[in-house]
């Protein structure tokens, strides 16, 4: 989970640099069980804001989120647009150099936390997978009519909204995040999500722990897991409880030792949806990307019939509606 700490520091530092601040802002010295020294922070800041990696990975699109209490989804959509269409593909040489810089700058932190330097190399090497997943698009995005209208309208609708990229459909992350904003009944902001993860926002935490596991029965989730599992099978074999526990102390007892792949297959058999791991994406989902560096051929899903979106369920995928 060291990459979570890295991402947090990158965004926090980048926010200050984007505003022209000469001094670094206070950055977290601990994230979960991991320590994060000033030297390590400096290494992360350097690769995110200077040099070749900053030229091929649009960190800067996300920097404003750390300085304003604003809705995150439009910024994520812009980030994905640049990553998938406008920025050049990061070369292996660029990724290796950035990984080495971070591994060297964070050497003491890695040693203290019992993390091998190779882990940093592996994280940066996952760039083709991350980019492929972030460039997934759906032709059946969330709307106020989804799931029989149970969740209602989101704070910012997707369909027909010019602030969102519509090439080949809607980004899957944009659709899922919009769906969650409708469920939580609020605009998703960095402070709101931070309060959820820390447990300080008890209302958000109660809603999050009430989400029904069949939220994963979404073709976007299956497409993303297909892409990840084909290259890193260990991800699908990770216990769901371990993932949730890293972010929140409360873990639904019903999960037990269930792995991510098992949760998807068992929970969504009624759809029917299942993980086949054959490189074929679910219908209505495609990878929309320029110069993909993903090493395995991916077949886009078949188009959904015109004026006939994927069948929308009348039951809630979230356990209960917010009060």
C-alpha positions in Angstrom: 0.0 0.0 0.0 3.0 2.3 -0.1 1.8 3.7 -3.4 -1.1 5.3 -1.5 1.3 7.3 0.6 3.2 8.4 -2.5 0.1 9.6 -4.3 -1.0 11.6 -1.3 2.2 13.4 -1.0 2.4 14.1 -4.7 -0.9 15.8 -4.8 -0.4 17.8 -1.6 3.0 19.0 -2.7 1.9 19.7 -6.2 -0.9 21.9 -5.0 1.5 24.2 -3.3 3.8 24.3 -6.3 1.0 25.0 -8.7 0.1 28.0 -6.7 3.7 29.3 -6.8 4.4 28.8 -3.1 8.1 28.8 -2.3 7.8 26.7 0.8 6.4 23.2 0.9 3.1 22.7 2.7 2.9 20.4 5.7 2.8 16.9 4.4 1.7 13.8 6.3 4.5 12.0 8.2 2.3 8.9 8.5 -0.3 7.4 6.2 -1.9 4.3 7.7 1.0 2.2 9.1 3.6 3.9 6.8 6.1 6.6 7.7 6.9 9.3 5.3 9.9 11.4 6.0 10.7 14.9 4.5 13.5 13.4 2.4 11.0 10.9 0.9 8.5 13.6 0.3 11.0 15.6 -1.6 11.8 12.7 -3.8 8.1 12.2 -4.6 7.6 15.9 -5.2 10.5 16.0 -7.6 9.3 13.2 -9.9 5.7 14.6 -9.9 6.5 18.2 -10.7 9.8 18.1 -12.6 11.4 16.1 -15.3 10.2 13.5 -17.8 7.4 11.9 -15.7 5.6 15.2 -15.2 5.6 15.6 -19.0 3.8 12.3 -19.6 1.6 12.0 -16.5 -0.8 14.9 -15.9 -0.4 15.3 -12.1 -1.0 19.0 -12.5 -4.7 18.5 -13.4 -5.3 17.2 -9.9 -3.3 19.8 -7.9 -6.2 22.3 -7.5 -8.2 19.7 -5.6 -5.8 20.1 -2.6 -6.3 23.8 -2.3 -10.1 24.2 -2.9 -13.1 22.4 -1.4 -14.5 21.7 -4.9 -16.2 18.8 -6.7 -13.5 16.3 -7.7 -15.2 14.6 -10.6 -14.7 17.3 -13.3 -11.0 17.4 -12.4 -10.7 13.6 -12.6 -12.4 13.7 -16.0 -9.9 16.3 -17.2 -7.0 14.3 -15.8 -8.2 11.2 -17.7 -8.7 13.2 -20.9 -5.1 14.4 -20.8 -3.8 11.0 -19.7 -5.6 9.0 -22.4 -5.5 11.4 -25.4 -3.2 14.4 -24.9 -0.1 13.4 -23.0 2.6 11.2 -24.6 2.9 7.7 -23.3 5.5 7.4 -20.5 8.6 5.4 -21.7 10.1 2.6 -19.7 13.2 4.7 -19.2 11.2 7.5 -17.7 9.3 5.2 -15.4 12.5 3.5 -14.3 14.3 6.7 -13.6 11.4 8.0 -11.5 11.2 4.8 -9.6 14.9 4.9 -8.8 14.6 8.5 -7.6 11.8 7.7 -5.2 13.4 4.4 -4.1 16.7 6.2 -3.2 14.9 9.2 -1.6 12.7 6.9 0.5 15.3 4.3 1.3 15.2 4.8 5.0 11.4 4.9 5.0 11.2 1.6 3.1 13.7 0.0 5.4 11.8 1.1 8.5 8.5 -0.1 7.1 9.9 -3.4 5.9 9.2 -2.7 2.2 11.6 -3.8 -0.5 12.9 -1.2 -2.9 11.6 -3.5 -5.7 8.1 -2.6 -4.6 8.7 1.0 -5.8 9.9 -0.4 -9.2 6.8 -2.6 -9.4 4.5 0.4 -8.6 5.9 2.5 -11.5 6.0 -0.5 -13.8 2.2 -0.7 -13.3 1.8 2.5 -15.3 0.5 0.7 -18.5 -2.2 -1.1 -16.4 -3.2 2.0 -14.5 -3.5 4.0 -17.7 -5.5 1.3 -19.4 -8.0 1.2 -16.5 -8.3 5.0 -16.3 -9.1 5.1 -20.0 -12.0 2.7 -19.8 -15.3 4.2 -21.1 -18.9 3.2 -20.9 -21.8 4.0 -23.1 -24.2 3.4 -20.2 -23.2 6.1 -17.7 -25.1 6.8 -14.4 -28.2 9.0 -14.8 -31.1 9.9 -12.5 -33.0 7.0 -14.0 -30.4 4.3 -13.2 -31.5 1.5 -10.9 -35.1 2.5 -11.3 -34.4 6.0 -10.1 -33.7 4.8 -6.6 -30.6 7.0 -5.9 -32.0 10.0 -7.8 -30.1 12.8 -9.6 -26.4 13.4 -8.9 -25.1 16.8 -8.0 -23.7 17.2 -11.5 -25.3 15.1 -14.3 -23.2 13.4 -17.0 -25.3 13.1 -20.1 -25.2 16.2 -22.2 -22.8 18.0 -19.9 -20.0 19.7 -21.8 -17.6 19.6 -18.9 -17.1 15.9 -19.4 -15.3 14.2 -22.2 -17.7 12.2 -24.4 -15.3 10.6 -26.9 -16.4 7.0 -27.2 -18.7 7.4 -24.2 -18.1 8.4 -20.6 -15.1 7.6 -18.5 -15.9 4.7 -16.2 -14.4 6.5 -13.3 -16.6 9.5 -14.0 -19.7 7.4 -14.1 -19.0 5.4 -10.9 -17.9 8.5 -9.0 -21.1 10.3 -10.1 -23.2 7.3 -9.0 -21.5 7.5 -5.6 -22.1 11.2 -5.3 -25.8 10.5 -5.8 -25.7 7.8 -3.1 -23.9 10.0 -0.6 -26.2 12.9 -1.5 -23.4 15.4 -1.8 -20.6 16.6 -4.1 -17.5 14.5 -3.5 -14.6 16.7 -2.3 -11.2 15.9 -0.9 -12.2 17.0 2.6 -15.4 14.9 2.4 -13.5 11.8 1.4 -10.7 12.4 3.9 -13.4 12.6 6.6 -14.8 9.3 5.4 -11.5 7.5 5.4 -10.5 8.9 8.8 -13.9 8.1 10.3 -14.4 11.7 11.4 -17.4 12.1 9.1 -19.7 9.6 10.9 -22.6 10.2 8.4 -20.4 9.4 5.4 -18.9 6.4 7.2 -22.3 5.0 8.1 -23.4 5.3 4.5 -20.2 3.7 3.2 -20.4 0.7 5.5 -24.0 0.2 4.4 -23.1 -0.2 0.7 -24.3 -3.6 -0.5 -21.5 -5.7 -2.0 -23.4 -5.9 -5.3 -22.2 -2.4 -6.1 -19.4 -4.3 -7.9 -22.0 -5.7 -10.4 -21.1 -3.0 -12.8 -19.5 -3.7 -16.2 -16.9 -0.9 -15.5 -15.7 -2.7 -12.4 -15.5 -6.1 -14.3 -13.6 -4.5 -17.1 -11.1 -2.9 -14.7 -10.5 -6.1 -12.8 -10.1 -8.0 -16.1 -7.3 -5.6 -17.2 -5.5 -5.8 -13.8 -5.9 -9.6 -13.3 -4.4 -10.4 -16.7 -1.1 -8.9 -15.6 -1.2 -9.1 -11.8 -3.3 -12.1 -10.7 -2.4 -11.6 -7.1 -4.7 -8.5 -7.0 -7.8 -10.6 -7.6 -6.7 -13.1 -5.0 -6.4 -10.3 -2.3 -8.9 -10.6 0.6 -11.5 -7.8 0.3 -11.3 -7.3 4.1 -7.6 -6.4 3.9 -8.3 -3.7 1.3 -11.1 -2.1 3.3 -9.3 -2.4 6.6 -6.4 -0.3 5.2 -8.7 2.6 4.7 -11.3 2.1 7.4 -11.3 0.2 10.7 -14.8 -1.2 10.2 -15.0 -4.3 7.9 -18.3 -6.0 7.2 -18.3 -9.4 8.9 -20.0 -11.0 5.8 -16.8 -10.6 3.8 -14.8 -13.0 5.8 -11.8 -14.3 3.8 -13.5 -13.6 0.5 -11.1 -12.5 -2.3 -11.8 -9.7 -4.7 -12.3 -12.2 -7.6 -14.7 -14.3 -5.5 -16.7 -11.3 -4.4 -17.2 -10.3 -8.0 -18.1 -13.7 -9.3 -20.3 -14.8 -6.4 -22.1 -11.5 -6.0 -22.8 -10.9 -9.6 -23.8 -14.3 -10.9 -27.4 -13.2 -11.1 -26.6 -10.5 -13.7 -25.0 -12.7 -15.1 -21.5 -11.3 -14.9 -18.3 -13.3 -14.4 -14.6 -12.9 -14.7 -13.3 -14.9 -17.7 -9.9 -13.3 -18.1 -9.9 -13.7 -21.9 -9.1 -10.1 -22.7 -12.7 -9.3 -23.8 -14.4 -6.4 -22.1 -18.1 -6.5 -21.2 -20.6 -5.1 -23.7 -20.8 -1.3 -23.6 -17.3 -0.9 -22.2 -14.2 0.0 -24.2 -10.7 1.2 -23.8 -10.4 4.7 -25.5 -6.7 5.5 -25.6 -3.9 6.9 -27.8 -0.8 4.7 -28.0 -1.6 2.1 -25.4 1.4 0.5 -23.8 -0.6 -2.3 -22.2 1.2 -5.6 -23.2 -1.9 -7.8 -23.9 -4.5 -7.2 -26.7 -7.8 -6.1 -25.3 -11.1 -6.6 -27.2 -13.7 -3.9 -26.6 -17.2 -5.0 -25.6 -19.9 -5.1 -28.2 -21.9 -1.8 -28.5 -25.2 -1.7 -26.6 -28.3 -1.4 -28.9 -29.3 2.1 -29.8 -31.8 3.5 -27.3 -31.5 0.4 -25.2 -29.0 0.8 -22.4 -28.0 -2.1 -20.2 -30.9 -3.3 -18.1 -31.3 -1.1 -15.1 -32.1 -2.8 -11.8 -35.1 -1.7 -9.8 -33.4 -2.8 -6.5 -30.8 -0.8 -4.8 -27.2 -1.7 -5.2 -26.4 0.2 -2.0 -28.2 -1.6 0.8 -30.3 1.4 1.9 -30.9 4.9 0.6 -29.5 7.8 2.6 -31.8 9.5 5.1 
